[in-house]
Amino acid sequence: MSHVEGSPAVSGSESSSTSGSTRSRVRNRQEENNHTSPTMDQQGECNGHSQAADASALARQRHRIVQLEEKLETFESGCAAKERQSNYFMAQGRAIRRVVTLFDNIEDLVTENDRRYEDDGEDTNVDQDRLQIGYVCLTHTLPWFHKRGAEIEYDDYLQLLKMLRLGADGAQGDDTSKLKSLVAEWVNREFKPDPPVDPDDKHTHGFTNDACGKLLCPAELDWNDPL
């Protein structure tokens, strides 16, 4: 009888001990979680720092974009200004072949003028005199040329000469192209060659055509002389 009554007492003690041990482990685990897991305030603070960092990075990117856009606008504006300036010089250069010199390059005119400035008093030949006359005519036709050339850098000066030459050559090409048909019409109307001059056929031009050959023949020679 004593054995039967003692058994429940032992079981109750063991059950109480087990329950206490379980509660202790639960408290320990909660404390560990409290130490390892951030609180709501900590999480909010971390999120605030992250959002501030993202906003700062975004602001820097926007500022950089604005800077690049300003640089692009400045670059495009500079290119447009240079293009306008080049077009102006080319337009001014179109007068050179018509007014200044028909065949000489503008660089040769400038070189001859510089040579005379450095070698004052030296004897000159006909070709050099022709170039110098061309330079004087150039400065009269383009009054700004000498002053502009003295104000800019050497590379810019070379670019200026290039643009003037391109304008001069372009005008010469345009005039030559237009004159082909006009001269052919004039020769056909005045001299009535047979066959007539065809402005689109080079084989009917020049000395192969009697009317053209007479016009091209040097003054000291007689085109009608068979010898």
C-alpha positions in Angstrom: 0.0 0.0 0.0 2.9 2.4 0.8 4.5 1.5 -2.5 1.4 2.4 -4.4 0.9 5.7 -2.6 4.6 6.8 -3.0 4.6 6.3 -6.8 2.4 9.4 -7.6 4.5 11.5 -5.3 7.7 10.7 -7.2 6.0 11.3 -10.5 4.7 14.7 -9.4 8.2 15.8 -8.4 9.7 14.7 -11.7 6.9 16.5 -13.6 7.5 19.8 -11.6 11.2 19.6 -12.2 10.7 19.0 -16.0 8.2 21.9 -16.2 10.6 24.2 -14.5 13.4 23.2 -16.7 11.3 23.8 -19.8 10.3 27.3 -18.6 14.0 28.1 -17.9 14.9 27.1 -21.5 12.1 29.2 -22.9 13.3 32.3 -20.9 16.9 31.7 -22.0 15.8 31.5 -25.6 13.7 34.7 -25.3 16.7 36.5 -23.8 18.9 35.3 -26.6 16.4 36.5 -29.1 16.2 39.8 -27.3 20.0 40.1 -27.6 20.3 39.0 -31.2 17.1 40.4 -32.8 17.0 44.2 -33.4 14.2 46.1 -31.7 11.6 48.1 -33.7 13.5 51.3 -32.9 16.7 49.8 -34.2 15.0 48.6 -37.3 13.5 52.0 -37.9 16.9 53.7 -37.4 18.5 51.3 -39.9 15.8 52.0 -42.5 16.2 55.7 -41.9 19.9 55.5 -42.6 19.3 53.4 -45.7 16.7 55.8 -47.1 19.0 58.8 -46.4 21.9 57.1 -48.2 19.7 56.3 -51.2 18.4 59.9 -51.4 22.0 61.2 -51.2 23.1 58.9 -54.0 20.1 59.9 -56.1 20.8 63.6 -55.5 24.4 63.1 -56.6 23.3 61.3 -59.8 20.9 64.1 -60.6 23.6 66.7 -60.1 25.9 64.8 -62.3 23.3 64.6 -65.0 22.7 68.3 -64.9 26.5 68.9 -65.2 26.7 66.6 -68.2 23.8 68.3 -69.8 25.4 71.7 -69.3 28.7 70.4 -70.8 26.8 69.0 -73.8 24.9 72.2 -74.3 28.2 74.2 -74.2 29.9 71.7 -76.6 27.0 71.9 -79.1 26.9 75.7 -78.8 30.7 75.8 -79.5 30.4 73.5 -82.5 27.5 75.6 -83.8 29.6 78.8 -83.4 32.6 77.2 -85.2 30.4 76.0 -88.0 28.9 79.4 -88.5 32.4 80.9 -88.5 33.6 78.4 -91.0 30.6 79.0 -93.2 31.3 82.8 -93.0 35.0 82.3 -94.0 34.0 80.0 -96.9 31.5 82.5 -98.1 34.1 85.3 -98.0 36.6 83.1 -99.8 34.2 82.7 -102.8 35.3 86.2 -104.0 39.0 85.3 -104.2 38.9 83.4 -107.6 36.7 86.2 -109.1 38.5 89.3 -107.7 41.9 88.5 -106.3 43.6 85.7 -108.3 42.3 83.0 -110.6 44.8 80.3 -110.0 47.2 81.1 -107.1 46.5 79.6 -103.7 45.9 82.0 -100.8 48.7 80.3 -98.9 51.2 81.3 -101.6 50.1 84.9 -101.5 50.6 85.0 -97.7 54.0 83.3 -98.0 55.3 85.8 -100.6 54.2 88.7 -98.4 55.9 87.2 -95.4 59.1 86.6 -97.5 59.2 90.2 -98.6 58.7 91.4 -95.1 61.7 89.4 -93.9 63.9 90.0 -97.0 63.2 93.7 -97.7 65.1 95.0 -100.8 65.7 91.7 -102.4 65.3 91.5 -106.2 62.0 89.8 -107.3 60.8 88.1 -110.4 57.6 88.3 -112.3 55.9 85.4 -110.5 56.8 86.8 -107.1 55.4 90.3 -108.1 52.2 88.6 -109.2 51.8 86.9 -105.9 52.5 90.2 -104.0 49.9 92.0 -106.1 47.5 89.2 -105.3 48.1 89.6 -101.6 47.5 93.4 -101.7 44.3 92.8 -103.7 43.3 90.2 -101.0 43.7 92.7 -98.2 41.6 95.2 -100.1 38.9 92.7 -100.9 38.8 91.3 -97.3 39.8 94.3 -95.1 39.5 92.2 -91.9 41.9 89.6 -93.1 45.2 91.1 -91.8 43.9 92.1 -88.4 42.1 88.8 -87.9 45.2 86.9 -88.8 47.3 88.8 -86.2 44.8 88.2 -83.4 44.3 84.4 -83.6 46.6 81.5 -82.8 48.7 79.9 -85.6 46.5 76.8 -85.9 43.4 78.9 -86.1 45.1 81.0 -88.7 45.8 77.9 -90.8 42.2 76.9 -90.5 41.1 80.3 -91.6 43.3 80.0 -94.7 41.9 76.6 -95.4 38.3 77.8 -95.2 39.0 80.7 -97.5 40.6 78.4 -100.0 37.7 75.9 -99.9 35.3 78.8 -100.5 37.5 80.0 -103.5 37.7 76.5 -105.0 34.0 75.9 -104.5 33.1 79.1 -106.3 35.5 78.3 -109.1 33.9 74.8 -109.5 30.4 76.3 -109.6 31.4 78.9 -112.1 33.1 76.4 -114.4 30.1 74.1 -114.2 27.7 76.9 -115.1 30.0 78.2 -117.9 30.1 74.9 -119.7 26.5 75.2 -121.0 26.7 79.0 -121.4 29.8 78.9 -123.5 28.5 76.1 -125.6 25.3 78.0 -126.3 27.3 81.1 -127.2 29.8 79.3 -129.5 26.9 77.5 -131.3 25.0 80.8 -131.7 27.9 83.0 -132.9 30.1 80.5 -134.9 27.5 77.8 -135.8 30.1 75.0 -135.8 29.3 71.7 -137.5 28.8 69.6 -135.6 27.6 71.9 -132.8 29.3 72.0 -129.4 27.6 69.6 -127.0 28.0 70.9 -123.4 27.7 67.4 -122.0 30.2 65.7 -124.4 33.9 66.6 -123.8 34.9 65.0 -127.1 33.3 68.0 -129.0 35.2 70.6 -126.9 38.7 72.1 -127.2 40.9 71.9 -130.2 39.0 69.0 -131.8 36.3 71.5 -132.6 37.2 74.1 -135.2 35.2 77.0 -133.5 36.6 76.2 -130.1 40.1 75.7 -131.4 40.0 79.2 -133.0 39.1 80.7 -129.7 41.7 78.8 -127.8 44.5 79.4 -130.3 47.3 81.8 -129.0 47.1 85.3 -130.4 50.6 85.1 -132.0 49.4 82.1 -134.1 47.0 81.8 -137.0 44.5 79.1 -136.5 43.6 79.1 -140.2 47.2 78.6 -141.2 47.5 74.9 -142.1 51.2 74.9 -141.2 
